């Protein structure tokens, strides 16, 4: 009898335990069958309204070195990375035709100088000879006319005297004509001389252009064209720029939808992949007026203030263009704003928060009313859920939640350990 009562008691204990287990499993199943939402809390801190863009460090101005003449690249004095000074010879392009043109122009100029010289010109000497002969004939004609005038009526007739006077006029006219012709020839020879001087100067300029010189103090950015390369007019040889940190800018590509929010002098916060963990400040110093037609982005120049000593052309990074900012306010991760609503969890159910939003950025939003520090808000997408649905919570630190919204840095392979 005692054995039967003990067995019955054990059975009831087992049945109770099984019941409790079933109930616990049921509660667990009910709990974990609810959708999981991630929550964080409202905190106090600075808030910045901004938008992001990517950029590359570039010189303010780059100078392409191109050949103004066709020819053979016979000499190359610099290589990639070399520092150059203004006026320094970079390369020499040789075109034999230019040497021929220069020699020809010099020879023609020498000829024109001799022809235009008052003392040495054979052209002017010919006129002088003709004028001398004509002057002699004029003197003789005058002497004959004077002689006939003295014996007029005493052995000389008036007709003979008139003929002598006509010869004087004819010789005088011829002499004046020769003087005018010489003056016209002198003017022509002087013009030809000036033309020859201009032709020599042009030929010298074309010849000198074969020697390519640096327009600035700077650095050779790319690998120059190899020596003994045959070049056409305007072929690229190398690229120069002044890459001192104070002459470098972060050139950013801003989406068309954000360009209206950009102003000259606007504050920009930057991160460069070459300086992990650091931020830099700068300001907008130039806005390019026309968008890139393919990408529909506008280029901007942002100058670091102050310049970073180790800044180098080609570095890349992210830029946050500050539209508005406050030193202290109530903030939450930006993903808390779902559409126009913000949610919390109350008694295991999804509930709307009667909060208003101020400044917005990629990482955080400002809550201007309806919230206080420590309030818990939902930051995971609620999807098809609605207010009043039962949910379960998963916690995330507010800073970690906001950092999820930062633009992803480009991972650069740095070698094997």
Secondary structure, 3 states (H helix, E strand, C coil): CHHHHHHHHHHHHHHHHHHHHHHHHHHHHHHHCCEEEEEEECEEEEEEEEEEEEEEEEECCEEEEECCCCEEEEEECCCCCCEECCCCEEEEEECHHHHHHHHHHHHHHHHHHHHHCCCCCHHHHHHHHHHHHHHHHHHHHHHHHHHHHHCECCCECHHHHHHHHHHHHHHHHHHHHHHHHHHHHHHHHHHHHHHHHHHHHHHHHHHHCCEEECCCCEEECCCCCCCCCEECCCCEEEEEECCCHHHEEEEEEEECCCHHHCCCCCEEEEEECCCCCCCEEEEEEEECCCCCCCCCEEEEEEEECCCCCCCCCCCEEEEEEEEEEEEEEEEEEHHHCECCECEEEECCEEEECCCEEEEECCCEEEEEECCCCCCEEECCCCCCCCCCCEEEEEECCHHHHHHCCCCCCCCCCCCCC
